[in-house]
């Protein structure tokens, strides 16, 4: 019982720590880049290995919560992630098994293989819900129980350990799902707050803080950088004639236009004048004559009012 509780605590601690690298990334799905899914599988495999080192040894059976990391890998990363996790589990099982008990490792490997193939089929029709997560955990339990029975020497021992195994795996699946959902909400909230801190609310462009960060990065770049100042001519006249709402529309359209023209750069308001925009870009100055011509053709006229802009490099 104590080992199950240790497994329980170890599972949630390692999930919290090892999934931190994904905090600035979109949710991992079976459609995510393969390399990211393989990394996810390796992380889930590492969690499973740690659980196996703290498993309960009953006769020749090793009982733990390793099926939960396999479900995590399959649910989020699909079959490639689960295969990486399963491979790490199989290798660890053989490494921990004495030669005279090699049949137990072979049986355990067969169970893991069948489990992964089965939940791979289920994953094709499953959604990211608690019910489907627990369904996969249940399939793992169903595959594991016959193996546990074959590897234990008495019926009473099997009944005793099976009840604890079923209970702790189902509870672990429940808590793990909610923990991962809460971590995702937390990461998304952090990303949203970071975006608010770095973005101008009116135009959607990067603000002064983002500009300062970008300048500190490109200032040390060997290929140099360039600054472009864009000024809207007679912007006060626009506000006085059409009203500040129309002026805001002009600023928003300017922001949209600049965002479509500039890639891999920081675009921000100048702190001095509301009508100015400053662009910091990692690019060679020789490219700017063509860029200037293309930009100025896009910047005039503005709607809903006609206007011009001046550009300085």
Secondary structure, DSSP 8 states (H G I E B T S, - for coil): -HHHHHHHHHHHHHHHHHTGGGTTS----TTS-HHHHHHHHHHHHHHHHHHHTT-EEETTEEE-SHHHHHHHHHHHHHHHHHHHHHHHHHHHHHHHS-GGGHHHHHHHHHHHHHHHHHHHHHHHH--SSHHHHHHHHHHHHHHHHHHHHHHSS-HHHHHHHHHHHHHHHHHHHHHHHHHHHHHHHHHHHHHHHHHHHHB-TTT-SB-HHHHHHHHHHHTT-TT--EEEEEEETTHHHHHHHH-HHHHHHHHHHHHHHHHHH--SEEEEE-SS-TTEEEEEE-S-GGGHHHHHHHHHHHHSS-SSS---EEEE-
